[in-house]
Amino acid sequence: MVKWKHRKNCKDAAEPIKVAENVKKVSLGYSHTGYITTDNQLWMAGFNGKYGSLGDGRIENRNRPVLIGERIKDLALGADRAVCVDEQGDVAVWG
């Protein structure tokens, strides 16, 4: 998975930088991103807000991905919320 970064000089084009490997699913919210790796780990990064959009139990924004859960099968992000399904079919919602 890559994210785009901008250089300080506006004349330079944006360029991708690698932020993760072995990603099988990515979901985008309004200002946060989540992904599931091939070993079923859920990682999130971005704006956390006062409702905890990242699901890490905090409200601080994260500019680097943080591990949220393991054994995760699916993920969907909304404007400032998220929902995931684990391997047993249990659903978790936050944000």
C-alpha positions in Angstrom: 0.0 0.0 0.0 1.3 3.5 -0.7 0.2 7.0 0.2 0.9 10.1 -1.7 3.2 12.8 -0.3 3.8 16.3 -1.5 7.1 18.0 -1.6 7.5 21.5 -0.2 8.3 22.8 -3.6 4.9 23.1 -5.4 6.5 22.6 -8.8 7.4 19.0 -7.9 4.8 16.3 -8.5 3.4 14.1 -5.7 5.1 10.8 -5.3 4.0 7.6 -3.6 5.7 6.2 -0.4 5.2 2.7 0.9 3.4 2.5 4.2 2.4 -1.2 4.3 3.0 -4.6 2.7 0.9 -7.7 2.2 -2.4 -5.7 2.2 -5.5 -7.5 1.1 -8.2 -4.8 1.7 -8.2 -1.0 2.1 -11.1 1.2 3.1 -11.3 5.0 3.2 -13.3 7.3 5.4 -13.5 11.0 5.2 -10.1 11.6 6.8 -9.0 8.2 8.0 -7.8 5.0 6.4 -7.9 1.4 7.4 -6.5 -1.7 5.9 -6.4 -5.5 6.6 -3.1 -7.4 6.0 -2.9 -10.9 4.6 -2.4 -12.2 8.2 -5.8 -10.6 9.1 -4.4 -7.6 11.1 -6.4 -4.4 11.1 -4.4 -1.2 10.9 -5.8 2.4 11.0 -4.4 5.9 10.5 -5.6 9.5 10.1 -8.0 11.7 11.9 -9.3 10.2 15.2 -11.6 13.0 16.4 -13.5 13.3 19.6 -15.4 10.1 18.8 -12.4 7.9 18.2 -12.7 7.2 14.4 -9.7 4.9 14.5 -10.9 2.6 17.2 -7.7 2.7 19.2 -9.3 3.9 22.4 -7.8 7.4 22.0 -8.7 10.7 20.4 -5.2 11.7 19.1 -4.8 11.7 15.3 -2.3 9.1 14.0 -0.1 10.0 11.0 1.3 6.4 11.0 -0.8 3.2 11.0 -1.6 1.7 14.4 -2.7 -1.9 15.0 -6.4 -2.1 16.0 -7.1 -5.8 15.9 -6.3 -9.2 14.7 -8.2 -12.0 13.1 -10.2 -9.4 11.1 -12.0 -10.6 8.0 -13.7 -7.4 6.6 -13.7 -3.7 7.1 -15.8 -0.7 6.0 -15.3 3.0 6.9 -17.8 5.8 6.7 -17.3 9.5 7.1 -16.0 9.3 10.7 -16.9 5.7 11.8 -15.9 2.2 11.1 -17.2 -1.4 11.2 -15.3 -4.6 11.0 -16.1 -8.3 11.1 -13.8 -10.8 12.7 -13.1 -14.4 11.6 -15.9 -15.7 14.0 -18.5 -13.4 12.3 -18.6 -10.9 15.3 -19.1 -7.3 14.3 -17.5 -4.3 16.0 -18.5 -0.6 15.3 -16.8 2.6 16.5 -16.5 6.3 15.8 
